[in-house]
Structures are given as C-alpha cells and as structure tokens.
Amino acid sequence: MKAMLKQEVADAAGVSLRTLHRWCEPYREELLRMGWQPKMILLPPHIVKFLSDKFCIDVP
C-alpha cells in the first residue's frame, strides 16, 4: 500500500470526496487514534489500507 490523496481514494471508490468523509464519520475515533487529521490531504499507507479494507475499495 502507498500513500494516496483523499481524492484518489474517493475516485477509487467511485464516490465524491464529501461522500468519503461521510463514510469515515463512524470510524472517526479509530482514525484519529491512527494519526488521521480531518484536514489531511495526503493519507499515509496504513490509513489507506484501513479505508480500503473497511469499504472494500480496490486501490491500485
């Protein structure tokens, strides 16, 4: 897994950035513990992996 922009993750999921944010809301506390920040643009690899596992996103 590699670091990706939030927009790239949203594109891979086929949704808008706003929808991706809404999907992440139930996992907010867990993401914050992992080092995620709401204004973060470049997501680290471990957060990209978490999101791809949770939402079944096929990231390249």
N, C-alpha and C positions, 0 to 999 in steps of 0.2 A: 504494500500500500504506500502511496506517496501523498505528500501534502497537496491539497486542492483548494481552489477558491470556492466559497459558498455557492456562487453562481454555477460553477462547474458541477457541483454535487446536485444542485437543483435541476440542471439540464439533464444530467444522467438519470434522474428520477422522472423526468418529463413533467415537472411542475414549476411554478413560479417560485421566486425567492421568498415571497410572502407566505406561500403555502408550506414551504420547507420550514420556515420559522414556526408556523402553527403546529406542524408535526412535532417539532422539537420541544414544544412547551411542556408536555407531560414529563419529559426527561430532563427538565431544566436543572434540577438539583444535582442529578448524577453528572450532567455535562459540566456544571460549574466545578464539581469536585475533580473532574478530569482536566481542568485548566481552560475550559471554553469561556470566552467572554462574549456577551451579546453583540458587541460592535466588531468582533473579529472577522476579518475578510478572508485571510488565509488560514484554513483549518489544518492542524497538524495530523500526521498519518493515523495516530490512534483514535482521533475523533472521527476521521473519515471512515475508518473501519467500523467503529461503533454505529455510525449512522447507516452505513451500507448493510450491516447485519440486522439492525432494528427494522429498517424499512425495505429490505430486500432490493437494494439498489445495486445494479450491476455497473460498478465503476471500472473504467479501463486501467 
